[in-house]
Amino acid sequence: MAVSLKERKIRQDFSVIEHLKEVGKITQATNTVETTSISKGYQIRDLSEIVKIVQDELKAYESGTEDEQDEHKEAIHEAGLGNPVAQEKIKAIIKKIINEKRLHATSGQLLDSMSLADAVFALSIGAGLIEDLYRSKDVEEVQVNDTSIYVMKDGVAQLHPRRFETTEQVIRLQERLALYGRKRISEQNPIVSTNMWNRSRLTMTQPNYSAFPTITIRNFIMKDPSLDTLIEKGTINKDMSELLKLMVKYHASMIVAGPTKSGKTTTLYSLAKEIDPTERVLTLETEFEMMLHERLEGNRNIIPFQAVPELGITMEEAFKPLLRNSPDRILVGEIRGSEASQAVNAALRGHDTMITVHSKYRNMLVTDMMDMIKQDGRSHDDTMLKNRIGRAFNVVVYQRLVKENEYQARRVMTEITEIRPLENGDIETVPLFIWNARTNEWEKTGNKVSDELMEHFISYGATPAEFEKLGVY
């Protein structure tokens, strides 16, 4: 096949580059490269040098009117957080700079996995050495511990061969990502929590809070999960899915509980998809993550709220106005402290409430919630407090991360349990479905939904036959 003149020249240029490497004209020992002019005028540079050249050139694009400068800076911020439209805009500028200055990289991390322009973008604007990692569809979490990088897939984190060269490099990346999120990280403010553009949760720490700088990006790899998705992933079975659908449909107040990384937020979102589209739904989170108003189809009556600690609006303070906004349903992304009392009050007043709670063991869940409520500093009678929780919430959905082997773990809903308040002021928990860890199978316990809970369901249009079909009434 004939080779064009243009292609022949390109091959000649790169053969010259290889020759220069062999004879030592291009050195890497000191991380510097001698600028060499060849037939086409390429500048042969180390990747880090090209990044600096591009960064300097990008500053020239900040000229113009004040509005144009603001637009350019905003595009960089959005691109750095992962907005694909802004990224394409900035990458186009980077490609233009590379082409105009005829830059060619001889060495540098990232070049083995992405183009020169993408690598320069990652190191100058994006998330640096973890840009491509956190954006991978199968990556659940990326963890940076000082200069080391760990990647979590299937519930298991493993050390990645790529690593940062210095601690200072990690700190610079932290400062850049914090700036994009309109926050600041420093020794005086060593903890930052915000979100990337795709709603991935970004948490960063610095000394003296942590022994070394850390970056954690937590992805929600199931972008639009449903109960059917949870069946496919082996989190629940079909009968459990059908029961959960009925419980949401007929307004059970529910607690989704489990240890960290057990998939609580994913399950809460899946349950939210079963809410009647005509209902007015209010969501409350520490940071906007669920974004139901954007992700659920149709013209839904959904309002998301979040805590604003900088303004003194804690989760507890943010909860109180929700009850005056006529909610049919309240969803809370995560209960951590005294806002648990507000969630109990909301459910007791008839606002059907669905929350997630961190709890290591299901049999400690109610005690954990009692401890959270007591953080309000008031005096509480333990028996009455426990009974209030039992009267407020009808159902506990508990799940955990079950390790299948060294490289894979599975998120499993280990039980669906009814909470029943008793006349003596105590409560009892009655599991309907449980996970048998010995057989790795779900089992129906033979227990039935209480008459009191069934009456609640019937008031919302349920028929006992729907539950009898599943063997739980």
Beta strands, then each sheet from edge to edge (+ up, - down):
strand 1: 43-45
strand 2: 103-105
strand 3: 141-145
strand 4: 148-153
strand 5: 156-163
strand 6: 191-195
strand 7: 201-205
strand 8: 214-218
strand 9: 254-258
strand 10: 280-285
strand 11: 301-306
strand 12: 329-335
strand 13: 352-358
strand 14: 395-405
strand 15: 408-421
strand 16: 427-436
strand 17: 441-444
sheet 1: 1+ 2+
sheet 2: 5+ 4- 3+ 8- 7+ 6-
sheet 3: 11+ 10+ 12+ 13+ 9+ 14+ 15- 16+ 17-
end
